[in-house]
Structures are given as structure tokens and as C-alpha cells.
Amino acid sequence: MKEEGMCEIEKVNEEKVKDIKNQMLSDDLIIKVTDNFKTISDPTRLKILHALSKTSLCVCDLSALLEMSQSAVSHQLRVLRDKNMVKFKKEGKMARYYLADEHVLLFIKMGIEHAEE
């Protein structure tokens, strides 16, 4: 007896498989995409990204908002910078963080919309 959702007969559609195989993403790109998902899968980092989707903020602002130490927030920001999800601009002695580009905003918005379905 086959498991639910399994084909009852095994017949591979060679043409479809070959066509889709030619359209598959490269292993390098798959790794980059999954790394991005891993990066935003951390609740603190997602909170930071969501906050930065509203406005640019400094570490002090984020620390107060998230009720975390500045060093803990800085560590998470470093991870997000390394993945090119956030950038910062120095303003005197202060560094203001913001989302790196529109793609990060879309990534967050789509994740939220999907979760709310």
C-alpha cells in the first residue's frame, strides 16, 4: 500500500524531468538562498529587519526597542551586514542602520504575508 500523496504507479515523465532539470538553480545559488533564509530565521534578526523596514535606527535605538544589550544587537547587525541585508551610515559618532535594498523589504513582507494566511 502506497503512502498518501504518493503515485500509485511509477512512471517518470522523462521529458518533463529533463525540461525542469535544465531550469534548476545552481547549487551555489541554492546555498546562497538557503543561507538567507537561515539568517532571517532568527527571531532577533527578523525583529531588527522589521524595525529597519520602518525607518533607519542606531544600535542604541534598536537596543531599547528590543530590550537587549547593545553588544547583542551589534552582533546580530554584524551577521545581517555580512549577508548584505543591512548597511549603515556614519553620522558623526553615530551609525544609523537601514535595509540594504528593496529585496530585503520584499523578503520580509512576503514572509509576513505568507505567515498571516
C-alpha positions as CSV (number, residue, x, y, z in Angstrom):
1,M,0.0,0.0,0.0
2,K,1.4,3.4,-1.0
3,E,1.6,6.3,1.4
4,E,-1.0,9.0,1.0
5,G,0.1,11.5,-1.7
6,M,2.3,9.0,-3.4
7,C,1.8,7.9,-7.0
8,E,0.1,4.5,-7.3
9,I,2.2,3.7,-10.4
10,E,5.8,4.6,-11.0
11,K,6.1,6.2,-14.4
12,V,8.6,9.0,-14.8
13,N,7.8,11.7,-17.4
14,E,11.3,11.8,-18.9
15,E,10.5,14.9,-21.0
16,K,9.2,17.0,-18.0
17,V,12.1,15.9,-15.8
18,K,14.7,16.8,-18.5
19,D,13.0,20.2,-19.1
20,I,12.8,21.1,-15.4
21,K,16.3,19.8,-14.8
22,N,17.6,22.3,-17.3
23,Q,15.9,25.1,-15.4
24,M,17.1,24.2,-11.9
25,L,19.1,26.7,-9.9
26,S,22.8,26.1,-9.5
27,D,24.0,24.5,-6.2
28,D,25.9,27.8,-5.4
29,L,22.7,29.8,-5.8
30,I,20.7,27.3,-3.7
31,I,23.2,27.6,-0.9
32,K,23.1,31.4,-1.0
33,V,19.3,31.4,-0.9
34,T,19.1,28.9,2.0
35,D,21.7,30.9,3.9
36,N,19.5,34.0,3.5
37,F,16.6,32.0,4.9
38,K,18.7,30.8,7.8
39,T,19.8,34.4,8.5
40,I,16.3,35.7,8.8
41,S,15.0,32.6,10.7
42,D,16.5,34.0,13.9
43,P,13.7,35.9,15.7
44,T,16.0,38.7,16.9
45,R,17.4,39.3,13.4
46,L,13.8,39.3,11.9
47,K,12.8,41.8,14.6
48,I,15.7,44.0,13.6
49,L,14.9,43.8,9.9
50,H,11.2,44.5,10.6
51,A,12.1,47.6,12.6
52,L,14.5,48.8,9.9
53,S,11.8,48.3,7.3
54,K,10.0,51.2,9.1
55,T,13.0,53.6,9.5
56,S,16.7,53.8,9.9
57,L,17.9,53.2,13.5
58,C,21.1,53.3,15.5
59,V,22.3,50.5,17.8
60,C,21.0,52.4,20.8
61,D,17.5,52.7,19.3
62,L,17.4,49.0,18.4
63,S,18.8,48.0,21.8
64,A,16.0,50.0,23.6
65,L,13.3,48.7,21.2
66,L,14.3,45.0,21.6
67,E,15.3,45.4,25.2
68,M,18.7,43.8,24.6
69,S,22.2,44.9,25.2
70,Q,24.0,47.0,22.6
71,S,26.6,44.3,22.2
72,A,23.9,41.6,21.5
73,V,22.3,43.9,18.9
74,S,25.7,44.8,17.4
75,H,26.4,41.1,17.0
76,Q,23.1,40.5,15.1
77,L,23.7,43.5,13.0
78,R,27.1,42.2,12.0
79,V,25.5,38.9,10.9
80,L,23.0,40.9,8.8
81,R,25.8,43.1,7.3
82,D,27.8,40.0,6.4
83,K,24.7,38.7,4.5
84,N,24.3,42.2,2.8
85,M,20.8,42.6,4.4
86,V,21.6,45.8,6.2
87,K,24.0,48.7,5.7
88,F,25.0,51.6,7.9
89,K,25.9,55.3,7.5
90,K,28.0,57.1,10.0
91,E,26.6,60.4,11.2
92,G,29.2,61.9,13.4
93,K,29.8,59.4,16.2
94,M,26.6,57.5,15.5
95,A,25.9,54.8,12.9
96,R,22.4,54.5,11.5
97,Y,21.4,51.2,10.1
98,Y,19.0,50.6,7.2
99,L,17.9,47.8,4.9
100,A,20.4,47.2,2.2
101,D,17.9,47.2,-0.6
102,E,14.3,46.7,-1.7
103,H,14.8,42.9,-2.0
104,V,15.2,42.6,1.8
105,L,12.0,44.5,2.3
106,L,10.2,42.3,-0.1
107,F,11.6,39.2,1.5
108,I,10.2,40.3,4.9
109,K,6.9,41.4,3.5
110,M,6.3,38.1,1.6
111,G,7.3,36.1,4.7
112,I,4.8,38.1,6.9
113,E,2.0,37.8,4.3
114,H,2.5,34.0,4.0
115,A,2.5,33.6,7.7
116,E,-0.7,35.6,8.1
117,E,-2.6,33.4,5.5
